[in-house]
Amino acid sequence: MSNTPEIDATEAAARTEAGQALLLDVREDDEWTAGHAPGAQHVRLGDLQRAHDEGEIPNDRPIVAVCRAGGRSEKATIALNQAGYDVTNLVGGMQAWAAAGHPVVTDDGSQGNVV
């Protein structure tokens, strides 16, 4: 059992849609392009340190980290919490998001999918 703060897809959607949290998608470019949650910010896990160093990740509200299944976003959650952010991991990732019926879109707003 992990000590990483976790949240399910329904609560993550409620918080992000209400503007109470930023959804930070840490998947690879091809996964993002295939489909992501509306309003999410994309920073690949491999670019997380650079994005932090360059101030690209806002620290003005809580963050919900998401990947495809929850593993990479757990790593991002741990790293960003250690850097002083307030981050929670979305358990089950975009797979759980889509399975719960939340929207998945492409950059042009059309229907996307989780790969």
Jmol script that loads the backbone (N, CA, C; Angstrom):
load data "model"
ATOM      1  N   MET A   1       0.847  -1.195   0.000  1.00  0.00           N
ATOM      2  CA  MET A   1       0.000   0.000   0.000  1.00  0.00           C
ATOM      3  C   MET A   1       0.887   1.251   0.000  1.00  0.00           C
ATOM      4  N   SER A   2       0.596   2.138  -0.900  1.00  0.00           N
ATOM      5  CA  SER A   2       1.388   3.351  -1.061  1.00  0.00           C
ATOM      6  C   SER A   2       0.904   4.448  -0.115  1.00  0.00           C
ATOM      7  N   ASN A   3       1.824   5.315   0.276  1.00  0.00           N
ATOM      8  CA  ASN A   3       1.457   6.487   1.070  1.00  0.00           C
ATOM      9  C   ASN A   3       1.196   7.697   0.189  1.00  0.00           C
ATOM     10  N   THR A   4       1.228   7.490  -1.128  1.00  0.00           N
ATOM     11  CA  THR A   4       0.983   8.575  -2.066  1.00  0.00           C
ATOM     12  C   THR A   4      -0.487   8.983  -1.997  1.00  0.00           C
ATOM     13  N   PRO A   5      -0.776  10.283  -1.904  1.00  0.00           N
ATOM     14  CA  PRO A   5      -2.173  10.723  -1.903  1.00  0.00           C
ATOM     15  C   PRO A   5      -2.863  10.296  -3.200  1.00  0.00           C
ATOM     16  N   GLU A   6      -4.055   9.733  -3.074  1.00  0.00           N
ATOM     17  CA  GLU A   6      -4.773   9.214  -4.236  1.00  0.00           C
ATOM     18  C   GLU A   6      -6.200   9.721  -4.276  1.00  0.00           C
ATOM     19  N   ILE A   7      -6.755   9.732  -5.510  1.00  0.00           N
ATOM     20  CA  ILE A   7      -8.117  10.169  -5.741  1.00  0.00           C
ATOM     21  C   ILE A   7      -8.696   9.319  -6.865  1.00  0.00           C
ATOM     22  N   ASP A   8     -10.001   9.093  -6.852  1.00  0.00           N
ATOM     23  CA  ASP A   8     -10.597   8.341  -7.957  1.00  0.00           C
ATOM     24  C   ASP A   8     -11.039   9.297  -9.067  1.00  0.00           C
ATOM     25  N   ALA A   9     -11.413   8.728 -10.197  1.00  0.00           N
ATOM     26  CA  ALA A   9     -11.734   9.532 -11.382  1.00  0.00           C
ATOM     27  C   ALA A   9     -12.925  10.452 -11.158  1.00  0.00           C
ATOM     28  N   THR A  10     -13.933  10.006 -10.443  1.00  0.00           N
ATOM     29  CA  THR A  10     -15.123  10.832 -10.227  1.00  0.00           C
ATOM     30  C   THR A  10     -14.788  12.063  -9.394  1.00  0.00           C
ATOM     31  N   GLU A  11     -14.028  11.878  -8.322  1.00  0.00           N
ATOM     32  CA  GLU A  11     -13.645  13.019  -7.489  1.00  0.00           C
ATOM     33  C   GLU A  11     -12.673  13.927  -8.241  1.00  0.00           C
ATOM     34  N   ALA A  12     -11.763  13.341  -9.018  1.00  0.00           N
ATOM     35  CA  ALA A  12     -10.828  14.148  -9.815  1.00  0.00           C
ATOM     36  C   ALA A  12     -11.588  15.019 -10.804  1.00  0.00           C
ATOM     37  N   ALA A  13     -12.582  14.444 -11.468  1.00  0.00           N
ATOM     38  CA  ALA A  13     -13.378  15.212 -12.428  1.00  0.00           C
ATOM     39  C   ALA A  13     -14.136  16.325 -11.721  1.00  0.00           C
ATOM     40  N   ALA A  14     -14.708  16.030 -10.574  1.00  0.00           N
ATOM     41  CA  ALA A  14     -15.459  17.045  -9.829  1.00  0.00           C
ATOM     42  C   ALA A  14     -14.554  18.209  -9.437  1.00  0.00           C
ATOM     43  N   ARG A  15     -13.369  17.899  -8.945  1.00  0.00           N
ATOM     44  CA  ARG A  15     -12.441  18.952  -8.510  1.00  0.00           C
ATOM     45  C   ARG A  15     -11.925  19.778  -9.685  1.00  0.00           C
ATOM     46  N   THR A  16     -11.564  19.110 -10.780  1.00  0.00           N
ATOM     47  CA  THR A  16     -11.019  19.852 -11.915  1.00  0.00           C
ATOM     48  C   THR A  16     -12.102  20.664 -12.622  1.00  0.00           C
ATOM     49  N   GLU A  17     -13.286  20.103 -12.757  1.00  0.00           N
ATOM     50  CA  GLU A  17     -14.374  20.835 -13.425  1.00  0.00           C
ATOM     51  C   GLU A  17     -14.814  22.046 -12.606  1.00  0.00           C
ATOM     52  N   ALA A  18     -14.675  21.979 -11.280  1.00  0.00           N
ATOM     53  CA  ALA A  18     -15.038  23.104 -10.409  1.00  0.00           C
ATOM     54  C   ALA A  18     -13.901  24.122 -10.288  1.00  0.00           C
ATOM     55  N   GLY A  19     -12.773  23.852 -10.947  1.00  0.00           N
ATOM     56  CA  GLY A  19     -11.640  24.761 -10.865  1.00  0.00           C
ATOM     57  C   GLY A  19     -10.869  24.653  -9.564  1.00  0.00           C
ATOM     58  N   GLN A  20     -11.122  23.589  -8.801  1.00  0.00           N
ATOM     59  CA  GLN A  20     -10.449  23.397  -7.512  1.00  0.00           C
ATOM     60  C   GLN A  20      -9.108  22.696  -7.653  1.00  0.00           C
ATOM     61  N   ALA A  21      -8.823  22.168  -8.835  1.00  0.00           N
ATOM     62  CA  ALA A  21      -7.563  21.466  -9.066  1.00  0.00           C
ATOM     63  C   ALA A  21      -7.235  21.502 -10.551  1.00  0.00           C
ATOM     64  N   LEU A  22      -5.951  21.417 -10.837  1.00  0.00           N
ATOM     65  CA  LEU A  22      -5.450  21.308 -12.200  1.00  0.00           C
ATOM     66  C   LEU A  22      -5.193  19.837 -12.479  1.00  0.00           C
ATOM     67  N   LEU A  23      -5.651  19.346 -13.619  1.00  0.00           N
ATOM     68  CA  LEU A  23      -5.338  17.984 -14.040  1.00  0.00           C
ATOM     69  C   LEU A  23      -4.056  18.041 -14.858  1.00  0.00           C
ATOM     70  N   LEU A  24      -3.004  17.391 -14.368  1.00  0.00           N
ATOM     71  CA  LEU A  24      -1.699  17.386 -15.018  1.00  0.00           C
ATOM     72  C   LEU A  24      -1.458  16.008 -15.620  1.00  0.00           C
ATOM     73  N   ASP A  25      -1.455  15.933 -16.936  1.00  0.00           N
ATOM     74  CA  ASP A  25      -1.303  14.677 -17.677  1.00  0.00           C
ATOM     75  C   ASP A  25       0.176  14.474 -17.977  1.00  0.00           C
ATOM     76  N   VAL A  26       0.762  13.389 -17.464  1.00  0.00           N
ATOM     77  CA  VAL A  26       2.194  13.154 -17.609  1.00  0.00           C
ATOM     78  C   VAL A  26       2.505  12.054 -18.623  1.00  0.00           C
ATOM     79  N   ARG A  27       1.560  11.731 -19.488  1.00  0.00           N
ATOM     80  CA  ARG A  27       1.769  10.683 -20.493  1.00  0.00           C
ATOM     81  C   ARG A  27       2.659  11.178 -21.634  1.00  0.00           C
ATOM     82  N   GLU A  28       3.027  10.266 -22.494  1.00  0.00           N
ATOM     83  CA  GLU A  28       3.839  10.585 -23.667  1.00  0.00           C
ATOM     84  C   GLU A  28       2.985  11.329 -24.705  1.00  0.00           C
ATOM     85  N   ASP A  29       3.671  11.969 -25.645  1.00  0.00           N
ATOM     86  CA  ASP A  29       2.997  12.799 -26.641  1.00  0.00           C
ATOM     87  C   ASP A  29       1.935  12.036 -27.440  1.00  0.00           C
ATOM     88  N   ASP A  30       2.246  10.796 -27.858  1.00  0.00           N
ATOM     89  CA  ASP A  30       1.284  10.041 -28.661  1.00  0.00           C
ATOM     90  C   ASP A  30       0.030   9.692 -27.854  1.00  0.00           C
ATOM     91  N   GLU A  31       0.188   9.437 -26.566  1.00  0.00           N
ATOM     92  CA  GLU A  31      -0.965   9.141 -25.709  1.00  0.00           C
ATOM     93  C   GLU A  31      -1.833  10.384 -25.559  1.00  0.00           C
ATOM     94  N   TRP A  32      -1.202  11.533 -25.331  1.00  0.00           N
ATOM     95  CA  TRP A  32      -1.919  12.807 -25.207  1.00  0.00           C
ATOM     96  C   TRP A  32      -2.676  13.113 -26.498  1.00  0.00           C
ATOM     97  N   THR A  33      -2.005  12.961 -27.634  1.00  0.00           N
ATOM     98  CA  THR A  33      -2.603  13.277 -28.928  1.00  0.00           C
ATOM     99  C   THR A  33      -3.830  12.412 -29.199  1.00  0.00           C
ATOM    100  N   ALA A  34      -3.787  11.147 -28.789  1.00  0.00           N
ATOM    101  CA  ALA A  34      -4.921  10.239 -29.008  1.00  0.00           C
ATOM    102  C   ALA A  34      -6.145  10.664 -28.209  1.00  0.00           C
ATOM    103  N   GLY A  35      -5.931  11.227 -27.037  1.00  0.00           N
ATOM    104  CA  GLY A  35      -7.056  11.677 -26.231  1.00  0.00           C
ATOM    105  C   GLY A  35      -6.651  12.007 -24.813  1.00  0.00           C
ATOM    106  N   HIS A  36      -7.230  13.086 -24.307  1.00  0.00           N
ATOM    107  CA  HIS A  36      -6.939  13.549 -22.948  1.00  0.00           C
ATOM    108  C   HIS A  36      -8.190  14.190 -22.358  1.00  0.00           C
ATOM    109  N   ALA A  37      -8.140  14.478 -21.086  1.00  0.00           N
ATOM    110  CA  ALA A  37      -9.270  15.139 -20.424  1.00  0.00           C
ATOM    111  C   ALA A  37      -9.299  16.607 -20.841  1.00  0.00           C
ATOM    112  N   PRO A  38     -10.484  17.150 -21.079  1.00  0.00           N
ATOM    113  CA  PRO A  38     -10.578  18.567 -21.419  1.00  0.00           C
ATOM    114  C   PRO A  38      -9.992  19.432 -20.305  1.00  0.00           C
ATOM    115  N   GLY A  39      -9.213  20.432 -20.680  1.00  0.00           N
ATOM    116  CA  GLY A  39      -8.655  21.354 -19.711  1.00  0.00           C
ATOM    117  C   GLY A  39      -7.391  20.879 -19.020  1.00  0.00           C
ATOM    118  N   ALA A  40      -6.946  19.673 -19.320  1.00  0.00           N
ATOM    119  CA  ALA A  40      -5.730  19.157 -18.687  1.00  0.00           C
ATOM    120  C   ALA A  40      -4.507  19.874 -19.253  1.00  0.00           C
ATOM    121  N   GLN A  41      -3.453  19.905 -18.446  1.00  0.00           N
ATOM    122  CA  GLN A  41      -2.160  20.420 -18.900  1.00  0.00           C
ATOM    123  C   GLN A  41      -1.262  19.225 -19.161  1.00  0.00           C
ATOM    124  N   HIS A  42      -0.518  19.256 -20.254  1.00  0.00           N
ATOM    125  CA  HIS A  42       0.350  18.141 -20.617  1.00  0.00           C
ATOM    126  C   HIS A  42       1.813  18.473 -20.342  1.00  0.00           C
ATOM    127  N   VAL A  43       2.439  17.670 -19.505  1.00  0.00           N
ATOM    128  CA  VAL A  43       3.883  17.717 -19.279  1.00  0.00           C
ATOM    129  C   VAL A  43       4.336  16.267 -19.167  1.00  0.00           C
ATOM    130  N   ARG A  44       5.078  15.793 -20.146  1.00  0.00           N
ATOM    131  CA  ARG A  44       5.576  14.415 -20.104  1.00  0.00           C
ATOM    132  C   ARG A  44       6.362  14.182 -18.810  1.00  0.00           C
ATOM    133  N   LEU A  45       6.255  12.986 -18.257  1.00  0.00           N
ATOM    134  CA  LEU A  45       6.974  12.663 -17.022  1.00  0.00           C
ATOM    135  C   LEU A  45       8.458  12.965 -17.180  1.00  0.00           C
ATOM    136  N   GLY A  46       9.033  12.648 -18.325  1.00  0.00           N
ATOM    137  CA  GLY A  46      10.437  12.904 -18.566  1.00  0.00           C
ATOM    138  C   GLY A  46      10.800  14.384 -18.599  1.00  0.00           C
ATOM    139  N   ASP A  47       9.814  15.249 -18.777  1.00  0.00           N
ATOM    140  CA  ASP A  47      10.033  16.701 -18.807  1.00  0.00           C
ATOM    141  C   ASP A  47       9.628  17.385 -17.511  1.00  0.00           C
ATOM    142  N   LEU A  48       9.248  16.611 -16.515  1.00  0.00           N
ATOM    143  CA  LEU A  48       8.701  17.176 -15.283  1.00  0.00           C
ATOM    144  C   LEU A  48       9.693  18.104 -14.573  1.00  0.00           C
ATOM    145  N   GLN A  49      10.919  17.671 -14.426  1.00  0.00           N
ATOM    146  CA  GLN A  49      11.911  18.500 -13.726  1.00  0.00           C
ATOM    147  C   GLN A  49      12.147  19.801 -14.486  1.00  0.00           C
ATOM    148  N   ARG A  50      12.294  19.716 -15.817  1.00  0.00           N
ATOM    149  CA  ARG A  50      12.503  20.920 -16.620  1.00  0.00           C
ATOM    150  C   ARG A  50      11.309  21.856 -16.491  1.00  0.00           C
ATOM    151  N   ALA A  51      10.091  21.304 -16.582  1.00  0.00           N
ATOM    152  CA  ALA A  51       8.877  22.127 -16.482  1.00  0.00           C
ATOM    153  C   ALA A  51       8.793  22.805 -15.115  1.00  0.00           C
ATOM    154  N   HIS A  52       9.162  22.093 -14.073  1.00  0.00           N
ATOM    155  CA  HIS A  52       9.195  22.681 -12.732  1.00  0.00           C
ATOM    156  C   HIS A  52      10.228  23.805 -12.684  1.00  0.00           C
ATOM    157  N   ASP A  53      11.429  23.510 -13.156  1.00  0.00           N
ATOM    158  CA  ASP A  53      12.518  24.494 -13.118  1.00  0.00           C
ATOM    159  C   ASP A  53      12.165  25.761 -13.894  1.00  0.00           C
ATOM    160  N   GLU A  54      11.417  25.603 -14.990  1.00  0.00           N
ATOM    161  CA  GLU A  54      11.064  26.739 -15.842  1.00  0.00           C
ATOM    162  C   GLU A  54       9.735  27.384 -15.463  1.00  0.00           C
ATOM    163  N   GLY A  55       9.133  26.925 -14.366  1.00  0.00           N
ATOM    164  CA  GLY A  55       7.894  27.538 -13.880  1.00  0.00           C
ATOM    165  C   GLY A  55       6.664  27.240 -14.707  1.00  0.00           C
ATOM    166  N   GLU A  56       6.690  26.138 -15.448  1.00  0.00           N
ATOM    167  CA  GLU A  56       5.558  25.789 -16.312  1.00  0.00           C
ATOM    168  C   GLU A  56       4.425  25.084 -15.571  1.00  0.00           C
ATOM    169  N   ILE A  57       4.690  24.646 -14.351  1.00  0.00           N
ATOM    170  CA  ILE A  57       3.666  23.943 -13.579  1.00  0.00           C
ATOM    171  C   ILE A  57       3.160  24.899 -12.510  1.00  0.00           C
ATOM    172  N   PRO A  58       1.901  25.306 -12.605  1.00  0.00           N
ATOM    173  CA  PRO A  58       1.388  26.272 -11.625  1.00  0.00           C
ATOM    174  C   PRO A  58       1.318  25.682 -10.221  1.00  0.00           C
ATOM    175  N   ASN A  59       1.539  26.545  -9.256  1.00  0.00           N
ATOM    176  CA  ASN A  59       1.488  26.116  -7.853  1.00  0.00           C
ATOM    177  C   ASN A  59       0.451  26.936  -7.089  1.00  0.00           C
ATOM    178  N   ASP A  60      -0.585  27.389  -7.812  1.00  0.00           N
ATOM    179  CA  ASP A  60      -1.609  28.238  -7.203  1.00  0.00           C
ATOM    180  C   ASP A  60      -2.855  27.478  -6.786  1.00  0.00           C
ATOM    181  N   ARG A  61      -2.874  26.170  -7.038  1.00  0.00           N
ATOM    182  CA  ARG A  61      -4.008  25.331  -6.645  1.00  0.00           C
ATOM    183  C   ARG A  61      -3.544  23.881  -6.617  1.00  0.00           C
ATOM    184  N   PRO A  62      -4.306  23.013  -5.998  1.00  0.00           N
ATOM    185  CA  PRO A  62      -3.936  21.599  -5.981  1.00  0.00           C
ATOM    186  C   PRO A  62      -3.866  21.029  -7.399  1.00  0.00           C
ATOM    187  N   ILE A  63      -3.092  19.983  -7.540  1.00  0.00           N
ATOM    188  CA  ILE A  63      -2.905  19.300  -8.824  1.00  0.00           C
ATOM    189  C   ILE A  63      -3.343  17.853  -8.666  1.00  0.00           C
ATOM    190  N   VAL A  64      -3.992  17.333  -9.711  1.00  0.00           N
ATOM    191  CA  VAL A  64      -4.276  15.903  -9.815  1.00  0.00           C
ATOM    192  C   VAL A  64      -3.424  15.394 -10.974  1.00  0.00           C
ATOM    193  N   ALA A  65      -2.494  14.480 -10.690  1.00  0.00           N
ATOM    194  CA  ALA A  65      -1.627  13.916 -11.718  1.00  0.00           C
ATOM    195  C   ALA A  65      -2.285  12.689 -12.323  1.00  0.00           C
ATOM    196  N   VAL A  66      -2.165  12.559 -13.656  1.00  0.00           N
ATOM    197  CA  VAL A  66      -2.789  11.437 -14.355  1.00  0.00           C
ATOM    198  C   VAL A  66      -1.857  10.921 -15.452  1.00  0.00           C
ATOM    199  N   CYS A  67      -1.876   9.615 -15.651  1.00  0.00           N
ATOM    200  CA  CYS A  67      -1.198   8.984 -16.773  1.00  0.00           C
ATOM    201  C   CYS A  67      -2.191   7.970 -17.357  1.00  0.00           C
ATOM    202  N   ARG A  68      -1.726   6.904 -17.959  1.00  0.00           N
ATOM    203  CA  ARG A  68      -2.658   5.933 -18.544  1.00  0.00           C
ATOM    204  C   ARG A  68      -3.297   5.056 -17.463  1.00  0.00           C
ATOM    205  N   ALA A  69      -2.467   4.532 -16.542  1.00  0.00           N
ATOM    206  CA  ALA A  69      -2.994   3.591 -15.553  1.00  0.00           C
ATOM    207  C   ALA A  69      -2.696   3.968 -14.110  1.00  0.00           C
ATOM    208  N   GLY A  70      -1.836   4.960 -13.873  1.00  0.00           N
ATOM    209  CA  GLY A  70      -1.578   5.416 -12.517  1.00  0.00           C
ATOM    210  C   GLY A  70      -0.151   5.288 -12.034  1.00  0.00           C
ATOM    211  N   GLY A  71       0.702   4.565 -12.737  1.00  0.00           N
ATOM    212  CA  GLY A  71       2.081   4.371 -12.292  1.00  0.00           C
ATOM    213  C   GLY A  71       2.972   5.581 -12.491  1.00  0.00           C
ATOM    214  N   ARG A  72       2.969   6.122 -13.709  1.00  0.00           N
ATOM    215  CA  ARG A  72       3.803   7.297 -13.975  1.00  0.00           C
ATOM    216  C   ARG A  72       3.304   8.509 -13.197  1.00  0.00           C
ATOM    217  N   SER A  73       1.987   8.631 -13.088  1.00  0.00           N
ATOM    218  CA  SER A  73       1.459   9.777 -12.339  1.00  0.00           C
ATOM    219  C   SER A  73       1.760   9.650 -10.853  1.00  0.00           C
ATOM    220  N   GLU A  74       1.890   8.433 -10.349  1.00  0.00           N
ATOM    221  CA  GLU A  74       2.306   8.277  -8.948  1.00  0.00           C
ATOM    222  C   GLU A  74       3.727   8.812  -8.772  1.00  0.00           C
ATOM    223  N   LYS A  75       4.620   8.508  -9.712  1.00  0.00           N
ATOM    224  CA  LYS A  75       5.990   9.032  -9.653  1.00  0.00           C
ATOM    225  C   LYS A  75       5.973  10.559  -9.708  1.00  0.00           C
ATOM    226  N   ALA A  76       5.135  11.124 -10.591  1.00  0.00           N
ATOM    227  CA  ALA A  76       5.026  12.584 -10.698  1.00  0.00           C
ATOM    228  C   ALA A  76       4.486  13.177  -9.408  1.00  0.00           C
ATOM    229  N   THR A  77       3.508  12.516  -8.810  1.00  0.00           N
ATOM    230  CA  THR A  77       2.917  12.989  -7.551  1.00  0.00           C
ATOM    231  C   THR A  77       3.979  13.071  -6.462  1.00  0.00           C
ATOM    232  N   ILE A  78       4.761  12.018  -6.330  1.00  0.00           N
ATOM    233  CA  ILE A  78       5.809  11.988  -5.308  1.00  0.00           C
ATOM    234  C   ILE A  78       6.825  13.103  -5.550  1.00  0.00           C
ATOM    235  N   ALA A  79       7.300  13.212  -6.792  1.00  0.00           N
ATOM    236  CA  ALA A  79       8.321  14.214  -7.113  1.00  0.00           C
ATOM    237  C   ALA A  79       7.809  15.634  -6.894  1.00  0.00           C
ATOM    238  N   LEU A  80       6.603  15.922  -7.348  1.00  0.00           N
ATOM    239  CA  LEU A  80       6.077  17.280  -7.207  1.00  0.00           C
ATOM    240  C   LEU A  80       5.735  17.611  -5.757  1.00  0.00           C
ATOM    241  N   ASN A  81       5.235  16.654  -5.001  1.00  0.00           N
ATOM    242  CA  ASN A  81       4.986  16.904  -3.583  1.00  0.00           C
ATOM    243  C   ASN A  81       6.303  17.211  -2.861  1.00  0.00           C
ATOM    244  N   GLN A  82       7.376  16.512  -3.213  1.00  0.00           N
ATOM    245  CA  GLN A  82       8.683  16.777  -2.613  1.00  0.00           C
ATOM    246  C   GLN A  82       9.187  18.168  -2.990  1.00  0.00           C
ATOM    247  N   ALA A  83       8.725  18.687  -4.143  1.00  0.00           N
ATOM    248  CA  ALA A  83       9.137  20.020  -4.607  1.00  0.00           C
ATOM    249  C   ALA A  83       8.218  21.117  -4.063  1.00  0.00           C
ATOM    250  N   GLY A  84       7.244  20.747  -3.226  1.00  0.00           N
ATOM    251  CA  GLY A  84       6.409  21.746  -2.576  1.00  0.00           C
ATOM    252  C   GLY A  84       5.026  21.953  -3.170  1.00  0.00           C
ATOM    253  N   TYR A  85       4.653  21.154  -4.148  1.00  0.00           N
ATOM    254  CA  TYR A  85       3.314  21.241  -4.728  1.00  0.00           C
ATOM    255  C   TYR A  85       2.337  20.418  -3.884  1.00  0.00           C
ATOM    256  N   ASP A  86       1.050  20.630  -4.107  1.00  0.00           N
ATOM    257  CA  ASP A  86      -0.022  19.856  -3.475  1.00  0.00           C
ATOM    258  C   ASP A  86      -0.608  18.961  -4.557  1.00  0.00           C
ATOM    259  N   VAL A  87      -0.133  17.710  -4.635  1.00  0.00           N
ATOM    260  CA  VAL A  87      -0.491  16.822  -5.745  1.00  0.00           C
ATOM    261  C   VAL A  87      -1.102  15.526  -5.234  1.00  0.00           C
ATOM    262  N   THR A  88      -2.131  15.072  -5.953  1.00  0.00           N
ATOM    263  CA  THR A  88      -2.796  13.804  -5.680  1.00  0.00           C
ATOM    264  C   THR A  88      -2.769  12.974  -6.958  1.00  0.00           C
ATOM    265  N   ASN A  89      -2.563  11.686  -6.833  1.00  0.00           N
ATOM    266  CA  ASN A  89      -2.522  10.776  -7.978  1.00  0.00           C
ATOM    267  C   ASN A  89      -3.918  10.276  -8.330  1.00  0.00           C
ATOM    268  N   LEU A  90      -4.275  10.312  -9.610  1.00  0.00           N
ATOM    269  CA  LEU A  90      -5.544   9.754 -10.065  1.00  0.00           C
ATOM    270  C   LEU A  90      -5.363   8.242 -10.247  1.00  0.00           C
ATOM    271  N   VAL A  91      -5.950   7.471  -9.334  1.00  0.00           N
ATOM    272  CA  VAL A  91      -5.833   6.017  -9.352  1.00  0.00           C
ATOM    273  C   VAL A  91      -6.498   5.464 -10.622  1.00  0.00           C
ATOM    274  N   GLY A  92      -5.764   4.629 -11.331  1.00  0.00           N
ATOM    275  CA  GLY A  92      -6.300   4.021 -12.545  1.00  0.00           C
ATOM    276  C   GLY A  92      -6.127   4.891 -13.777  1.00  0.00           C
ATOM    277  N   GLY A  93      -5.645   6.104 -13.595  1.00  0.00           N
ATOM    278  CA  GLY A  93      -5.307   6.982 -14.702  1.00  0.00           C
ATOM    279  C   GLY A  93      -6.443   7.287 -15.671  1.00  0.00           C
ATOM    280  N   MET A  94      -6.046   7.574 -16.910  1.00  0.00           N
ATOM    281  CA  MET A  94      -7.023   7.913 -17.945  1.00  0.00           C
ATOM    282  C   MET A  94      -7.925   6.725 -18.272  1.00  0.00           C
ATOM    283  N   GLN A  95      -7.446   5.519 -18.020  1.00  0.00           N
ATOM    284  CA  GLN A  95      -8.313   4.351 -18.217  1.00  0.00           C
ATOM    285  C   GLN A  95      -9.505   4.430 -17.271  1.00  0.00           C
ATOM    286  N   ALA A  96      -9.256   4.773 -16.019  1.00  0.00           N
ATOM    287  CA  ALA A  96     -10.351   4.905 -15.045  1.00  0.00           C
ATOM    288  C   ALA A  96     -11.218   6.116 -15.378  1.00  0.00           C
ATOM    289  N   TRP A  97     -10.593   7.210 -15.814  1.00  0.00           N
ATOM    290  CA  TRP A  97     -11.330   8.424 -16.209  1.00  0.00           C
ATOM    291  C   TRP A  97     -12.341   8.086 -17.301  1.00  0.00           C
ATOM    292  N   ALA A  98     -11.868   7.435 -18.361  1.00  0.00           N
ATOM    293  CA  ALA A  98     -12.746   7.088 -19.486  1.00  0.00           C
ATOM    294  C   ALA A  98     -13.803   6.066 -19.063  1.00  0.00           C
ATOM    295  N   ALA A  99     -13.414   5.067 -18.263  1.00  0.00           N
ATOM    296  CA  ALA A  99     -14.352   4.040 -17.813  1.00  0.00           C
ATOM    297  C   ALA A  99     -15.471   4.622 -16.956  1.00  0.00           C
ATOM    298  N   ALA A 100     -15.178   5.732 -16.254  1.00  0.00           N
ATOM    299  CA  ALA A 100     -16.192   6.386 -15.425  1.00  0.00           C
ATOM    300  C   ALA A 100     -17.108   7.291 -16.254  1.00  0.00           C
ATOM    301  N   GLY A 101     -16.850   7.374 -17.562  1.00  0.00           N
ATOM    302  CA  GLY A 101     -17.722   8.146 -18.441  1.00  0.00           C
ATOM    303  C   GLY A 101     -17.341   9.604 -18.597  1.00  0.00           C
ATOM    304  N   HIS A 102     -16.156   9.991 -18.129  1.00  0.00           N
ATOM    305  CA  HIS A 102     -15.720  11.379 -18.268  1.00  0.00           C
ATOM    306  C   HIS A 102     -15.177  11.600 -19.677  1.00  0.00           C
ATOM    307  N   PRO A 103     -15.266  12.818 -20.189  1.00  0.00           N
ATOM    308  CA  PRO A 103     -14.887  13.062 -21.585  1.00  0.00           C
ATOM    309  C   PRO A 103     -13.399  12.892 -21.855  1.00  0.00           C
ATOM    310  N   VAL A 104     -13.114  12.390 -23.048  1.00  0.00           N
ATOM    311  CA  VAL A 104     -11.755  12.262 -23.566  1.00  0.00           C
ATOM    312  C   VAL A 104     -11.786  12.915 -24.944  1.00  0.00           C
ATOM    313  N   VAL A 105     -10.928  13.915 -25.136  1.00  0.00           N
ATOM    314  CA  VAL A 105     -10.941  14.690 -26.376  1.00  0.00           C
ATOM    315  C   VAL A 105      -9.538  14.771 -26.982  1.00  0.00           C
ATOM    316  N   THR A 106      -9.497  15.166 -28.255  1.00  0.00           N
ATOM    317  CA  THR A 106      -8.236  15.463 -28.912  1.00  0.00           C
ATOM    318  C   THR A 106      -8.024  16.976 -28.829  1.00  0.00           C
ATOM    319  N   ASP A 107      -6.901  17.442 -29.331  1.00  0.00           N
ATOM    320  CA  ASP A 107      -6.604  18.877 -29.248  1.00  0.00           C
ATOM    321  C   ASP A 107      -7.642  19.738 -29.965  1.00  0.00           C
ATOM    322  N   ASP A 108      -8.272  19.198 -31.005  1.00  0.00           N
ATOM    323  CA  ASP A 108      -9.291  19.982 -31.715  1.00  0.00           C
ATOM    324  C   ASP A 108     -10.686  19.847 -31.112  1.00  0.00           C
ATOM    325  N   GLY A 109     -10.797  19.136 -29.989  1.00  0.00           N
ATOM    326  CA  GLY A 109     -12.062  19.010 -29.284  1.00  0.00           C
ATOM    327  C   GLY A 109     -12.920  17.834 -29.720  1.00  0.00           C
ATOM    328  N   SER A 110     -12.466  17.076 -30.719  1.00  0.00           N
ATOM    329  CA  SER A 110     -13.241  15.905 -31.141  1.00  0.00           C
ATOM    330  C   SER A 110     -13.032  14.753 -30.169  1.00  0.00           C
ATOM    331  N   GLN A 111     -13.867  13.732 -30.309  1.00  0.00           N
ATOM    332  CA  GLN A 111     -13.804  12.570 -29.431  1.00  0.00           C
ATOM    333  C   GLN A 111     -12.427  11.899 -29.528  1.00  0.00           C
ATOM    334  N   GLY A 112     -11.804  11.667 -28.385  1.00  0.00           N
ATOM    335  CA  GLY A 112     -10.515  11.001 -28.353  1.00  0.00           C
ATOM    336  C   GLY A 112     -10.643   9.634 -27.710  1.00  0.00           C
ATOM    337  N   ASN A 113      -9.522   8.965 -27.565  1.00  0.00           N
ATOM    338  CA  ASN A 113      -9.522   7.670 -26.882  1.00  0.00           C
ATOM    339  C   ASN A 113      -8.237   7.522 -26.085  1.00  0.00           C
ATOM    340  N   VAL A 114      -8.256   6.587 -25.151  1.00  0.00           N
ATOM    341  CA  VAL A 114      -7.119   6.326 -24.290  1.00  0.00           C
ATOM    342  C   VAL A 114      -6.337   5.158 -24.884  1.00  0.00           C
ATOM    343  N   VAL A 115      -5.057   5.407 -25.149  1.00  0.00           N
ATOM    344  CA  VAL A 115      -4.204   4.339 -25.714  1.00  0.00           C
ATOM    345  C   VAL A 115      -3.145   3.952 -24.713  1.00  0.00           C
TER     346      VAL A 115
END
end "model"
wireframe off; spacefill off
backbone 0.3
color backbone group
